[in-house]
Amino acid sequence: MSHEIDSDASLKEAEDKAEHRLAALRGRNFQIDMTRGKPGREQLDLSNGILTVLTPEDCFGADGDDYRNYGFGTGIPEAKALLGSYMGVRPEQVIAGGNSSLSLMHDTLVGAVLWGVAGGAAPWGEGTKFLCPIPGYDRHFAICERLNIEMINVEMRDDGPDMDAVEAMVAEDPAIKGIWCVPKYSNPTGAIYSDAVVDRLATMESAAADFRVFWDDAYTMHHLTDARPKVKNILEACTAAGHPDRPYMFASTSKIVHPGAGIATLAGSEANIADLAHKMSFQTIGPDKLNQMRHVRFFGNVDGMASHMEKHAAIIGPKFAAVDAALSQNLGGKDMATWKRPLGGYFFSVDLLDGCAAKVVRLAGEAGVTLTPAGATFPYGRDPRDRNLRLAPTLPPIEELRQAMAVFCACVEVVSLRKLNSSA
Ligand SMILES: Cc1ncc(COP(=O)(O)O)c(C=O)c1O
C-alpha cells in the first residue's frame, strides 16, 4: 500500500517537473515547423546546378528531335532511360511525366474509377474499396476520400503490411480494387517491404480480376545510414506470378532535386503503359521535356543520382540521429513512447500512450512547435487509438530541431503523466 502511495507521489512529482520544464521552453517563443517532409535549404542548394545545366544544344534528342516543341506525350527517351534505371524497369515500361508523382497517382485512380483499367471489364465506379496500411501517407488517403473510395485499415509491420489480413480480404471481396504501398522507407514508419511480402502481393488471389497495387516508391534512394536495403522488384514478381498488370509503380525526383520542380514517373506492364498513355493524351500534349532533359544532363545516369543522394544523406542523417537521441534521452525507458530509427525516408513515426497524440500536438503548438496533426497518418484522419504522430525532421536546421525535440519530449511527458495521474 505504502509502495502505491510512493509511486503515486513520484508520478505527481514527475508531472510537476515536466510541467515546469515545458513552461520554461514555452517562454523561449519558438516558431518551428515540423509538419511536412520538406527538404531543408542546404539540401535544396545541392541541386542548384540543375538551374543552369541546360544549353540550347541540349534541347535536341539524339535523332534531332526538338524538345522545345510539342510532342513526346509519355516523355523523352533519355528521361525514360534514366527513370527506368531508377525504377528497375525497361524504358518502354516507363512514362516520364510532369513534376509530381502524386498527380500521376491521383489521375491513375481517377481514370480507373471513370473508365476502368487495362484488361478490366468495367470502370471501378461506385463502391470501390482500397486497403490502406496504417500508419500511412495522408495524401494517399485524401485521394481515396475525395473519390469516395472506402478505405480499409491494414496493420503495417516492419516488413510491410499484415499480409494474412491483406490476402484474406483481397480474396474475399471483389470491391477491393487496390492497396497503397510505399515499399522502401515507408511514410511514416520507415518500414521496408521484405521479399516475402512482395511475393505475396504478387501471387495472391484477388476476387477483383482488375486488382492493382499502387506502388509508391517515393524514397527508394533516400537513405539515412550506410545500409542499402533492396526491395524485390514488384513488376518482375507480378509478371512471374502471371499478374503482369497488377502493379502501378510511381516515383519522382521531388526530394532528389527541388520539390515541385522534379520529374515524376509511372512504370508498369506495356498494357498498363498503353492504357495510361491513352488516358493522358486527353489531358496534356506532353510533359515539360526541357526539365526532363535538365535532369538527364545534371545526373548523367542513375549512378549520378545515387551519388547525389549520398550528399542528402550526409545532411539529413545527423538530423535523424538527433531526433533519435532526443527521444532516447528524454523518453527512453519511460513507457510513454515507442519508435524506431528509420534507415531512410523522411519521417519518424512515434506511438504514444492511447489518447495522447492530439493533446501533444496541441501543447506543442502552444509552445511554438507545429507538428503534423494527430490522425493524419490514418484514413479519414482518424487514429482509432489517438496515439500515432509523424515527425518530419528535415526542414529545420539541426539546432532548431534539437529545440523542437526538447519541446516535443516535454509535451509527451506532460500529457502522459497527466493521463497516468488522472487514472492513478
Ligand atoms: C510517399 C510519398 N509519395 C509521394 C509524395 C509526393 O511526391 P511528389 O512530389 O512527386 O508529388 C510524397 C511526399 O511527401 C510522399 O511522402
The ligand as a Gaussian input file, in Angstrom:
#p B3LYP/6-31G(d) Opt

LIG

0 1
 C        5.040000       8.556000     -50.032000
 C        5.032000       9.816000     -50.831000
 N        4.615000       9.797000     -52.106000
 C        4.580000      10.918000     -52.846000
 C        4.948000      12.132000     -52.333000
 C        4.842000      13.360000     -53.175000
 O        5.569000      13.213000     -54.320000
 P        5.555000      14.277000     -55.488000
 O        6.253000      15.479000     -55.033000
 O        6.260000      13.577000     -56.600000
 O        4.117000      14.558000     -55.874000
 C        5.397000      12.204000     -51.005000
 C        5.772000      13.496000     -50.413000
 O        5.870000      13.654000     -49.236000
 C        5.429000      11.022000     -50.236000
 O        5.824000      11.034000     -48.954000

